[in-house]
Protein backbone atom coordinates (compact mmCIF):
# COMPACT_ATOMS: atom_id res chain seq x y z
CA UNK A 1 0.00 0.00 0.00
CA UNK A 2 1.41 3.36 -0.94
CA UNK A 3 1.19 7.03 0.03
CA UNK A 4 -1.32 8.20 -2.59
CA UNK A 5 -1.56 11.65 -1.03
CA UNK A 6 1.99 12.53 -2.03
CA UNK A 7 3.62 12.26 -5.42
CA UNK A 8 6.94 10.49 -4.93
CA UNK A 9 9.85 11.88 -6.95
CA UNK A 10 11.63 9.58 -9.31
CA UNK A 11 14.42 7.36 -8.09
CA UNK A 12 16.91 9.22 -10.27
CA UNK A 13 15.89 12.68 -9.00
CA UNK A 14 16.16 11.56 -5.37
CA UNK A 15 19.61 10.13 -5.93
CA UNK A 16 20.77 13.28 -7.70
CA UNK A 17 19.23 15.42 -4.99
CA UNK A 18 21.02 13.50 -2.27
CA UNK A 19 24.28 14.01 -4.09
CA UNK A 20 23.68 17.76 -4.28
CA UNK A 21 22.63 18.20 -0.65
CA UNK A 22 25.19 15.98 1.05
CA UNK A 23 28.69 15.60 -0.38
CA UNK A 24 29.34 12.03 -1.42
CA UNK A 25 32.76 10.73 -0.47
CA UNK A 26 33.74 7.37 -1.91
CA UNK A 27 35.57 5.34 0.69
CA UNK A 28 37.69 2.30 -0.01
CA UNK A 29 39.18 -0.20 2.38
CA UNK A 30 41.09 1.46 5.19
CA UNK A 31 39.49 4.88 4.69
CA UNK A 32 37.62 6.66 7.45
CA UNK A 33 35.25 9.56 8.00
CA UNK A 34 34.24 11.95 10.74
CA UNK A 35 31.33 9.64 11.55
CA UNK A 36 33.69 6.69 11.92
CA UNK A 37 32.48 5.07 8.70
CA UNK A 38 34.96 3.29 6.44
CA UNK A 39 36.85 0.13 5.60
CA UNK A 40 33.89 -1.57 3.93
CA UNK A 41 34.24 -4.85 2.08
CA UNK A 42 31.99 -7.03 -0.03
CA UNK A 43 30.15 -9.71 1.92
CA UNK A 44 27.18 -12.10 1.86
CA UNK A 45 27.16 -12.26 -1.94
CA UNK A 46 26.84 -8.47 -2.30
CA UNK A 47 29.36 -6.56 -4.42
CA UNK A 48 29.51 -2.77 -4.16
CA UNK A 49 29.13 -1.07 -7.54
CA UNK A 50 28.90 2.35 -9.24
CA UNK A 51 31.60 3.81 -7.00
CA UNK A 52 29.83 3.06 -3.75
CA UNK A 53 30.10 3.30 -0.80
CA UNK A 54 29.23 6.97 -0.49
CA UNK A 55 29.55 8.51 2.96
CA UNK A 56 27.41 11.46 4.10
CA UNK A 57 29.27 12.69 7.17
CA UNK A 58 26.76 15.43 7.91
CA UNK A 59 23.97 12.88 8.45
CA UNK A 60 26.15 10.04 9.77
CA UNK A 61 25.11 7.80 6.91
CA UNK A 62 26.61 5.71 4.17
CA UNK A 63 24.97 4.51 0.95
CA UNK A 64 25.72 1.35 -0.98
CA UNK A 65 24.59 0.10 -4.36
CA UNK A 66 24.94 -3.60 -5.02
CA UNK A 67 25.29 -6.31 -7.55
CA UNK A 68 23.36 -8.99 -5.67
CA UNK A 69 24.82 -11.96 -7.50
CA UNK A 70 21.46 -12.80 -9.02
CA UNK A 71 19.02 -12.36 -6.11
CA UNK A 72 17.59 -9.15 -7.62
CA UNK A 73 17.84 -8.52 -11.35
CA UNK A 74 15.12 -5.93 -11.90
CA UNK A 75 17.53 -3.11 -10.90
CA UNK A 76 20.68 -2.76 -8.72
CA UNK A 77 19.31 -2.12 -5.22
CA UNK A 78 20.72 0.36 -2.74
CA UNK A 79 20.91 0.55 1.05
CA UNK A 80 21.43 3.44 3.46
CA UNK A 81 22.91 2.80 6.91
CA UNK A 82 22.72 5.54 9.55
CA UNK A 83 24.78 5.35 12.72
CA UNK A 84 24.34 7.20 16.04
CA UNK A 85 26.52 10.21 16.94
CA UNK A 86 28.64 8.19 19.37
CA UNK A 87 29.70 5.67 16.71
CA UNK A 88 33.06 7.31 15.88
CA UNK A 89 33.97 7.89 19.53
CA UNK A 90 33.31 4.36 20.80
CA UNK A 91 35.32 1.99 18.59
CA UNK A 92 34.74 -0.96 20.91
CA UNK A 93 31.01 -0.52 21.31
CA UNK A 94 28.46 -2.65 19.49
CA UNK A 95 25.02 -1.27 18.71
CA UNK A 96 21.54 -2.71 18.22
CA UNK A 97 20.05 -2.64 14.73
CA UNK A 98 16.74 -1.32 13.42
CA UNK A 99 15.74 -2.62 9.99
CA UNK A 100 13.46 0.14 8.72
CA UNK A 101 11.37 -0.55 5.61
CA UNK A 102 9.87 1.89 3.08
CA UNK A 103 6.37 1.80 1.65
CA UNK A 104 4.94 0.97 -1.76
CA UNK A 105 6.43 2.96 -4.67
CA UNK A 106 9.18 3.98 -2.23
CA UNK A 107 12.94 3.60 -1.96
CA UNK A 108 15.86 3.45 0.45
CA UNK A 109 16.11 7.24 0.88
CA UNK A 110 12.51 7.79 1.99
CA UNK A 111 13.01 7.68 5.75
CA UNK A 112 15.75 10.31 5.39
CA UNK A 113 14.28 12.54 2.66
CA UNK A 114 10.93 13.12 4.41
CA UNK A 115 11.18 11.00 7.55
CA UNK A 116 12.86 11.83 10.83
CA UNK A 117 15.56 9.17 11.05
CA UNK A 118 18.49 11.57 11.35
CA UNK A 119 16.80 13.51 14.13
CA UNK A 120 15.80 10.34 15.97
CA UNK A 121 19.27 8.81 15.82
CA UNK A 122 20.50 11.89 17.68
CA UNK A 123 18.45 10.63 20.61
CA UNK A 124 18.78 6.84 20.38
CA UNK A 125 21.82 4.58 20.22
CA UNK A 126 20.90 2.39 17.26
CA UNK A 127 22.18 1.60 13.77
CA UNK A 128 19.36 2.02 11.24
CA UNK A 129 19.40 -0.06 8.05
CA UNK A 130 17.15 1.18 5.22
CA UNK A 131 17.23 -1.05 2.13
CA UNK A 132 15.48 -0.86 -1.21
CA UNK A 133 12.63 -3.34 -1.14
CA UNK A 134 11.13 -3.01 -4.60
CA UNK A 135 8.28 -0.66 -5.39
CA UNK A 136 5.56 -3.29 -4.90
CA UNK A 137 7.19 -6.46 -3.58
CA UNK A 138 5.52 -6.49 -0.15
CA UNK A 139 8.91 -7.80 0.96
CA UNK A 140 8.33 -11.23 -0.51
CA UNK A 141 10.37 -13.05 -3.12
CA UNK A 142 8.71 -13.05 -6.53
CA UNK A 143 7.71 -16.69 -6.92
CA UNK A 144 6.73 -16.33 -10.60
CA UNK A 145 9.18 -13.86 -12.20
CA UNK A 146 9.81 -13.49 -15.90
CA UNK A 147 13.06 -15.07 -17.17
CA UNK A 148 16.00 -12.90 -16.18
CA UNK A 149 13.91 -10.79 -13.80
CA UNK A 150 14.54 -12.48 -10.48
CA UNK A 151 13.22 -10.32 -7.65
CA UNK A 152 14.03 -12.07 -4.38
CA UNK A 153 13.54 -9.05 -2.13
CA UNK A 154 13.03 -11.07 1.03
CA UNK A 155 16.22 -13.06 0.47
CA UNK A 156 18.15 -9.93 -0.51
CA UNK A 157 17.30 -8.21 2.75
CA UNK A 158 17.40 -11.13 5.16
CA UNK A 159 20.26 -13.25 3.78
CA UNK A 160 22.41 -10.54 2.20
CA UNK A 161 21.80 -7.03 3.54
CA UNK A 162 21.70 -7.91 7.24
CA UNK A 163 24.81 -10.17 7.09
CA UNK A 164 26.60 -7.44 5.06
CA UNK A 165 25.78 -4.89 7.75
CA UNK A 166 26.90 -7.20 10.56
CA UNK A 167 30.19 -7.74 8.69
CA UNK A 168 30.87 -4.06 8.08
CA UNK A 169 29.42 -2.25 11.11
CA UNK A 170 29.78 -2.72 14.85
CA UNK A 171 26.41 -4.35 15.39
CA UNK A 172 24.99 -6.64 18.01
CA UNK A 173 23.05 -9.16 15.94
CA UNK A 174 21.27 -10.44 19.05
CA UNK A 175 19.55 -7.06 19.48
CA UNK A 176 17.51 -6.27 16.39
CA UNK A 177 14.16 -4.66 15.64
CA UNK A 178 12.13 -4.34 12.44
CA UNK A 179 9.67 -1.58 11.55
CA UNK A 180 8.09 -0.08 8.45
CA UNK A 181 5.35 2.02 6.95
CA UNK A 182 2.45 0.86 4.78
CA UNK A 183 3.89 -1.89 2.54
CA UNK A 184 6.90 -1.79 4.87
CA UNK A 185 4.62 -2.18 7.88
CA UNK A 186 3.30 -5.34 6.27
CA UNK A 187 6.92 -6.36 5.64
CA UNK A 188 7.81 -5.81 9.29
CA UNK A 189 4.90 -7.98 10.46
CA UNK A 190 5.54 -10.67 7.85
CA UNK A 191 9.32 -10.91 8.20
CA UNK A 192 9.08 -10.40 11.95
CA UNK A 193 7.26 -13.71 12.34
CA UNK A 194 8.94 -15.57 9.46
CA UNK A 195 12.35 -14.90 11.01
CA UNK A 196 11.22 -15.34 14.58
CA UNK A 197 14.66 -15.46 16.18
CA UNK A 198 15.98 -12.33 14.47
CA UNK A 199 13.90 -9.55 15.99
CA UNK A 200 13.00 -8.62 19.55
CA UNK A 201 10.66 -5.81 18.48
CA UNK A 202 8.26 -5.64 15.52
CA UNK A 203 6.48 -2.40 14.52
CA UNK A 204 3.95 -1.57 11.83
CA UNK A 205 2.85 1.95 10.94
CA UNK A 206 -0.20 1.85 8.65
CA UNK A 207 0.79 -1.67 7.63
CA UNK A 208 -1.98 -4.14 6.73
CA UNK A 209 -2.11 -7.22 8.95
CA UNK A 210 -4.19 -9.66 6.90
CA UNK A 211 -4.24 -10.89 3.30
CA UNK A 212 -6.77 -13.67 3.83
CA UNK A 213 -10.38 -14.19 2.85
CA UNK A 214 -11.94 -11.46 4.96
CA UNK A 215 -13.24 -8.47 2.94
CA UNK A 216 -10.33 -6.24 3.97
CA UNK A 217 -7.82 -9.08 3.66
CA UNK A 218 -9.03 -9.80 0.15
CA UNK A 219 -8.35 -6.17 -0.82
CA UNK A 220 -4.82 -6.44 0.57
CA UNK A 221 -4.32 -9.65 -1.39
CA UNK A 222 -5.45 -7.86 -4.54
CA UNK A 223 -2.92 -5.07 -3.96
CA UNK A 224 -0.14 -7.62 -3.46
CA UNK A 225 -1.21 -9.35 -6.68
CA UNK A 226 -0.90 -6.05 -8.54
CA UNK A 227 2.26 -4.98 -6.71
CA UNK A 228 4.77 -5.71 -9.51
CA UNK A 229 3.04 -3.03 -11.59
CA UNK A 230 4.48 -0.46 -9.19
CA UNK A 231 7.95 -1.56 -10.25
CA UNK A 232 6.96 -1.03 -13.87
CA UNK A 233 6.16 2.62 -13.13
CA UNK A 234 9.70 3.18 -11.88
CA UNK A 235 11.81 0.65 -13.74
CA UNK A 236 10.08 0.27 -17.08
CA UNK A 237 11.37 -2.66 -19.10
CA UNK A 238 12.75 -4.65 -16.17
CA UNK A 239 9.70 -5.20 -13.97
CA UNK A 240 7.62 -8.34 -13.56
CA UNK A 241 3.94 -8.69 -14.46
CA UNK A 242 1.09 -8.60 -11.98
CA UNK A 243 0.77 -11.91 -10.17
CA UNK A 244 4.52 -12.48 -10.12
CA UNK A 245 4.67 -12.40 -6.32
CA UNK A 246 2.42 -15.31 -5.34
CA UNK A 247 0.73 -16.28 -8.60
CA UNK A 248 -2.90 -15.94 -9.62
CA UNK A 249 -4.57 -18.25 -7.10
CA UNK A 250 -6.79 -16.58 -4.52
CA UNK A 251 -4.96 -16.74 -1.18
CA UNK A 252 -2.42 -19.41 -2.21
CA UNK A 253 -0.58 -21.54 0.31
CA UNK A 254 2.57 -19.39 0.08
CA UNK A 255 0.54 -16.35 1.20
CA UNK A 256 -0.39 -18.05 4.47
CA UNK A 257 3.26 -18.14 5.47
CA UNK A 258 3.41 -14.34 5.27
CA UNK A 259 -0.03 -13.46 6.61
CA UNK A 260 0.28 -11.95 10.10
CA UNK A 261 -3.30 -12.93 11.01
CA UNK A 262 -2.54 -16.57 10.18
CA UNK A 263 0.59 -16.70 12.34
CA UNK A 264 -0.51 -15.18 15.63
CA UNK A 265 1.51 -17.52 17.86
CA UNK A 266 4.77 -16.46 16.22
CA UNK A 267 4.50 -13.03 17.83
CA UNK A 268 4.62 -14.42 21.35
CA UNK A 269 7.59 -13.17 23.32
CA UNK A 270 8.15 -10.14 21.10
CA UNK A 271 7.42 -6.49 21.63
CA UNK A 272 4.72 -5.66 19.07
CA UNK A 273 3.77 -2.06 18.17
CA UNK A 274 0.83 -1.26 15.84
CA UNK A 275 -0.43 2.14 14.74
CA UNK A 276 -3.06 3.08 12.18
CA UNK A 277 -5.25 6.06 11.41
CA UNK A 278 -9.02 5.77 11.22
CA UNK A 279 -9.13 6.83 7.56
CA UNK A 280 -12.66 8.04 8.11
CA UNK A 281 -13.80 10.62 5.54
CA UNK A 282 -16.19 12.42 7.93
CA UNK A 283 -13.75 12.49 10.83
CA UNK A 284 -13.34 15.93 12.36
CA UNK A 285 -16.08 17.75 10.45
CA UNK A 286 -17.78 18.76 13.69
CA UNK A 287 -14.58 20.45 14.91
CA UNK A 288 -13.49 22.07 11.65
CA UNK A 289 -14.33 25.81 11.45
CA UNK A 290 -14.31 25.97 7.66
CA UNK A 291 -16.52 23.17 6.35
CA UNK A 292 -15.84 24.00 2.70
CA UNK A 293 -12.08 23.78 3.23
CA UNK A 294 -12.52 20.53 5.14
CA UNK A 295 -14.47 19.04 2.24
CA UNK A 296 -11.74 20.14 -0.17
CA UNK A 297 -8.99 18.69 2.03
CA UNK A 298 -10.83 15.42 2.47
CA UNK A 299 -11.53 15.13 -1.25
CA UNK A 300 -7.79 15.41 -1.90
CA UNK A 301 -7.03 12.75 0.70
CA UNK A 302 -9.73 10.31 -0.40
CA UNK A 303 -7.25 7.73 -1.73
CA UNK A 304 -5.18 7.89 1.45
CA UNK A 305 -8.32 7.59 3.58
CA UNK A 306 -9.48 4.57 1.62
CA UNK A 307 -6.15 2.81 2.10
CA UNK A 308 -6.03 3.64 5.79
CA UNK A 309 -9.56 2.37 6.37
CA UNK A 310 -8.51 -1.01 4.95
CA UNK A 311 -5.38 -1.02 7.10
CA UNK A 312 -7.42 -0.10 10.19
CA UNK A 313 -9.82 -3.00 9.57
CA UNK A 314 -6.99 -5.54 9.25
CA UNK A 315 -5.05 -4.21 12.24
CA UNK A 316 -8.21 -4.22 14.36
CA UNK A 317 -8.87 -7.87 13.46
CA UNK A 318 -5.21 -8.69 14.11
CA UNK A 319 -5.26 -6.99 17.52
CA UNK A 320 -8.43 -8.86 18.49
CA UNK A 321 -6.84 -12.21 17.61
CA UNK A 322 -3.66 -11.28 19.47
CA UNK A 323 -5.79 -10.55 22.55
CA UNK A 324 -7.54 -13.92 22.22
CA UNK A 325 -4.17 -15.67 22.04
CA UNK A 326 -2.80 -13.73 24.99
CA UNK A 327 -0.10 -12.01 22.92
CA UNK A 328 0.90 -8.67 24.39
CA UNK A 329 0.96 -5.74 21.95
CA UNK A 330 0.54 -1.99 21.69
CA UNK A 331 -2.30 -1.07 19.31
CA UNK A 332 -3.91 2.30 18.75
CA UNK A 333 -6.14 3.85 16.11
CA UNK A 334 -5.23 7.52 15.73
CA UNK A 335 -8.43 9.51 15.10
CA UNK A 336 -8.12 11.93 12.20
CA UNK A 337 -4.88 10.35 10.92
CA UNK A 338 -4.63 8.84 7.47
CA UNK A 339 -2.17 7.22 5.05
CA UNK A 340 0.43 10.01 5.01
CA UNK A 341 3.98 10.65 6.29
CA UNK A 342 2.69 12.66 9.27
CA UNK A 343 1.32 9.48 10.81
CA UNK A 344 4.40 7.41 10.00
CA UNK A 345 7.00 9.82 11.35
CA UNK A 346 4.95 10.44 14.51
CA UNK A 347 4.64 6.68 14.98
CA UNK A 348 8.39 6.17 14.70
CA UNK A 349 9.02 8.90 17.28
CA UNK A 350 6.48 7.34 19.66
CA UNK A 351 7.77 3.84 19.03
CA UNK A 352 11.50 4.29 19.53
CA UNK A 353 11.71 4.60 23.35
CA UNK A 354 9.89 1.29 23.84
CA UNK A 355 11.87 -0.30 21.04
CA UNK A 356 15.16 0.78 22.61
CA UNK A 357 14.04 -0.64 25.93
CA UNK A 358 13.33 -3.99 24.26
CA UNK A 359 16.80 -3.85 22.69
CA UNK A 360 18.49 -2.97 26.01
CA UNK A 361 19.84 0.20 24.41
C-alpha positions in Angstrom: 0.0 0.0 0.0 1.4 3.4 -0.9 1.2 7.0 0.0 -1.3 8.2 -2.6 -1.6 11.6 -1.0 2.0 12.5 -2.0 3.6 12.3 -5.4 6.9 10.5 -4.9 9.9 11.9 -6.9 11.6 9.6 -9.3 14.4 7.4 -8.1 16.9 9.2 -10.3 15.9 12.7 -9.0 16.2 11.6 -5.4 19.6 10.1 -5.9 20.8 13.3 -7.7 19.2 15.4 -5.0 21.0 13.5 -2.3 24.3 14.0 -4.1 23.7 17.8 -4.3 22.6 18.2 -0.7 25.2 16.0 1.0 28.7 15.6 -0.4 29.3 12.0 -1.4 32.8 10.7 -0.5 33.7 7.4 -1.9 35.6 5.3 0.7 37.7 2.3 0.0 39.2 -0.2 2.4 41.1 1.5 5.2 39.5 4.9 4.7 37.6 6.7 7.5 35.3 9.6 8.0 34.2 12.0 10.7 31.3 9.6 11.6 33.7 6.7 11.9 32.5 5.1 8.7 35.0 3.3 6.4 36.9 0.1 5.6 33.9 -1.6 3.9 34.2 -4.9 2.1 32.0 -7.0 0.0 30.1 -9.7 1.9 27.2 -12.1 1.9 27.2 -12.3 -1.9 26.8 -8.5 -2.3 29.4 -6.6 -4.4 29.5 -2.8 -4.2 29.1 -1.1 -7.5 28.9 2.4 -9.2 31.6 3.8 -7.0 29.8 3.1 -3.7 30.1 3.3 -0.8 29.2 7.0 -0.5 29.6 8.5 3.0 27.4 11.5 4.1 29.3 12.7 7.2 26.8 15.4 7.9 24.0 12.9 8.4 26.1 10.0 9.8 25.1 7.8 6.9 26.6 5.7 4.2 25.0 4.5 1.0 25.7 1.4 -1.0 24.6 0.1 -4.4 24.9 -3.6 -5.0 25.3 -6.3 -7.6 23.4 -9.0 -5.7 24.8 -12.0 -7.5 21.5 -12.8 -9.0 19.0 -12.4 -6.1 17.6 -9.2 -7.6 17.8 -8.5 -11.4 15.1 -5.9 -11.9 17.5 -3.1 -10.9 20.7 -2.8 -8.7 19.3 -2.1 -5.2 20.7 0.4 -2.7 20.9 0.5 1.1 21.4 3.4 3.5 22.9 2.8 6.9 22.7 5.5 9.5 24.8 5.4 12.7 24.3 7.2 16.0 26.5 10.2 16.9 28.6 8.2 19.4 29.7 5.7 16.7 33.1 7.3 15.9 34.0 7.9 19.5 33.3 4.4 20.8 35.3 2.0 18.6 34.7 -1.0 20.9 31.0 -0.5 21.3 28.5 -2.7 19.5 25.0 -1.3 18.7 21.5 -2.7 18.2 20.0 -2.6 14.7 16.7 -1.3 13.4 15.7 -2.6 10.0 13.5 0.1 8.7 11.4 -0.5 5.6 9.9 1.9 3.1 6.4 1.8 1.6 4.9 1.0 -1.8 6.4 3.0 -4.7 9.2 4.0 -2.2 12.9 3.6 -2.0 15.9 3.4 0.4 16.1 7.2 0.9 12.5 7.8 2.0 13.0 7.7 5.7 15.8 10.3 5.4 14.3 12.5 2.7 10.9 13.1 4.4 11.2 11.0 7.5 12.9 11.8 10.8 15.6 9.2 11.0 18.5 11.6 11.3 16.8 13.5 14.1 15.8 10.3 16.0 19.3 8.8 15.8 20.5 11.9 17.7 18.5 10.6 20.6 18.8 6.8 20.4 21.8 4.6 20.2 20.9 2.4 17.3 22.2 1.6 13.8 19.4 2.0 11.2 19.4 -0.1 8.0 17.2 1.2 5.2 17.2 -1.0 2.1 15.5 -0.9 -1.2 12.6 -3.3 -1.1 11.1 -3.0 -4.6 8.3 -0.7 -5.4 5.6 -3.3 -4.9 7.2 -6.5 -3.6 5.5 -6.5 -0.1 8.9 -7.8 1.0 8.3 -11.2 -0.5 10.4 -13.0 -3.1 8.7 -13.1 -6.5 7.7 -16.7 -6.9 6.7 -16.3 -10.6 9.2 -13.9 -12.2 9.8 -13.5 -15.9 13.1 -15.1 -17.2 16.0 -12.9 -16.2 13.9 -10.8 -13.8 14.5 -12.5 -10.5 13.2 -10.3 -7.7 14.0 -12.1 -4.4 13.5 -9.0 -2.1 13.0 -11.1 1.0 16.2 -13.1 0.5 18.2 -9.9 -0.5 17.3 -8.2 2.8 17.4 -11.1 5.2 20.3 -13.2 3.8 22.4 -10.5 2.2 21.8 -7.0 3.5 21.7 -7.9 7.2 24.8 -10.2 7.1 26.6 -7.4 5.1 25.8 -4.9 7.8 26.9 -7.2 10.6 30.2 -7.7 8.7 30.9 -4.1 8.1 29.4 -2.3 11.1 29.8 -2.7 14.9 26.4 -4.4 15.4 25.0 -6.6 18.0 23.1 -9.2 15.9 21.3 -10.4 19.0 19.6 -7.1 19.5 17.5 -6.3 16.4 14.2 -4.7 15.6 12.1 -4.3 12.4 9.7 -1.6 11.5 8.1 -0.1 8.5 5.3 2.0 6.9 2.4 0.9 4.8 3.9 -1.9 2.5 6.9 -1.8 4.9 4.6 -2.2 7.9 3.3 -5.3 6.3 6.9 -6.4 5.6 7.8 -5.8 9.3 4.9 -8.0 10.5 5.5 -10.7 7.8 9.3 -10.9 8.2 9.1 -10.4 12.0 7.3 -13.7 12.3 8.9 -15.6 9.5 12.4 -14.9 11.0 11.2 -15.3 14.6 14.7 -15.5 16.2 16.0 -12.3 14.5 13.9 -9.5 16.0 13.0 -8.6 19.5 10.7 -5.8 18.5 8.3 -5.6 15.5 6.5 -2.4 14.5 3.9 -1.6 11.8 2.9 2.0 10.9 -0.2 1.8 8.7 0.8 -1.7 7.6 -2.0 -4.1 6.7 -2.1 -7.2 8.9 -4.2 -9.7 6.9 -4.2 -10.9 3.3 -6.8 -13.7 3.8 -10.4 -14.2 2.8 -11.9 -11.5 5.0 -13.2 -8.5 2.9 -10.3 -6.2 4.0 -7.8 -9.1 3.7 -9.0 -9.8 0.2 -8.4 -6.2 -0.8 -4.8 -6.4 0.6 -4.3 -9.7 -1.4 -5.5 -7.9 -4.5 -2.9 -5.1 -4.0 -0.1 -7.6 -3.5 -1.2 -9.4 -6.7 -0.9 -6.0 -8.5 2.3 -5.0 -6.7 4.8 -5.7 -9.5 3.0 -3.0 -11.6 4.5 -0.5 -9.2 8.0 -1.6 -10.3 7.0 -1.0 -13.9 6.2 2.6 -13.1 9.7 3.2 -11.9 11.8 0.7 -13.7 10.1 0.3 -17.1 11.4 -2.7 -19.1 12.8 -4.6 -16.2 9.7 -5.2 -14.0 7.6 -8.3 -13.6 3.9 -8.7 -14.5 1.1 -8.6 -12.0 0.8 -11.9 -10.2 4.5 -12.5 -10.1 4.7 -12.4 -6.3 2.4 -15.3 -5.3 0.7 -16.3 -8.6 -2.9 -15.9 -9.6 -4.6 -18.3 -7.1 -6.8 -16.6 -4.5 -5.0 -16.7 -1.2 -2.4 -19.4 -2.2 -0.6 -21.5 0.3 2.6 -19.4 0.1 0.5 -16.3 1.2 -0.4 -18.0 4.5 3.3 -18.1 5.5 3.4 -14.3 5.3 0.0 -13.5 6.6 0.3 -11.9 10.1 -3.3 -12.9 11.0 -2.5 -16.6 10.2 0.6 -16.7 12.3 -0.5 -15.2 15.6 1.5 -17.5 17.9 4.8 -16.5 16.2 4.5 -13.0 17.8 4.6 -14.4 21.3 7.6 -13.2 23.3 8.1 -10.1 21.1 7.4 -6.5 21.6 4.7 -5.7 19.1 3.8 -2.1 18.2 0.8 -1.3 15.8 -0.4 2.1 14.7 -3.1 3.1 12.2 -5.3 6.1 11.4 -9.0 5.8 11.2 -9.1 6.8 7.6 -12.7 8.0 8.1 -13.8 10.6 5.5 -16.2 12.4 7.9 -13.7 12.5 10.8 -13.3 15.9 12.4 -16.1 17.8 10.4 -17.8 18.8 13.7 -14.6 20.4 14.9 -13.5 22.1 11.7 -14.3 25.8 11.5 -14.3 26.0 7.7 -16.5 23.2 6.4 -15.8 24.0 2.7 -12.1 23.8 3.2 -12.5 20.5 5.1 -14.5 19.0 2.2 -11.7 20.1 -0.2 -9.0 18.7 2.0 -10.8 15.4 2.5 -11.5 15.1 -1.3 -7.8 15.4 -1.9 -7.0 12.8 0.7 -9.7 10.3 -0.4 -7.3 7.7 -1.7 -5.2 7.9 1.5 -8.3 7.6 3.6 -9.5 4.6 1.6 -6.1 2.8 2.1 -6.0 3.6 5.8 -9.6 2.4 6.4 -8.5 -1.0 5.0 -5.4 -1.0 7.1 -7.4 -0.1 10.2 -9.8 -3.0 9.6 -7.0 -5.5 9.3 -5.0 -4.2 12.2 -8.2 -4.2 14.4 -8.9 -7.9 13.5 -5.2 -8.7 14.1 -5.3 -7.0 17.5 -8.4 -8.9 18.5 -6.8 -12.2 17.6 -3.7 -11.3 19.5 -5.8 -10.5 22.5 -7.5 -13.9 22.2 -4.2 -15.7 22.0 -2.8 -13.7 25.0 -0.1 -12.0 22.9 0.9 -8.7 24.4 1.0 -5.7 22.0 0.5 -2.0 21.7 -2.3 -1.1 19.3 -3.9 2.3 18.8 -6.1 3.8 16.1 -5.2 7.5 15.7 -8.4 9.5 15.1 -8.1 11.9 12.2 -4.9 10.4 10.9 -4.6 8.8 7.5 -2.2 7.2 5.0 0.4 10.0 5.0 4.0 10.6 6.3 2.7 12.7 9.3 1.3 9.5 10.8 4.4 7.4 10.0 7.0 9.8 11.4 5.0 10.4 14.5 4.6 6.7 15.0 8.4 6.2 14.7 9.0 8.9 17.3 6.5 7.3 19.7 7.8 3.8 19.0 11.5 4.3 19.5 11.7 4.6 23.3 9.9 1.3 23.8 11.9 -0.3 21.0 15.2 0.8 22.6 14.0 -0.6 25.9 13.3 -4.0 24.3 16.8 -3.8 22.7 18.5 -3.0 26.0 19.8 0.2 24.4 
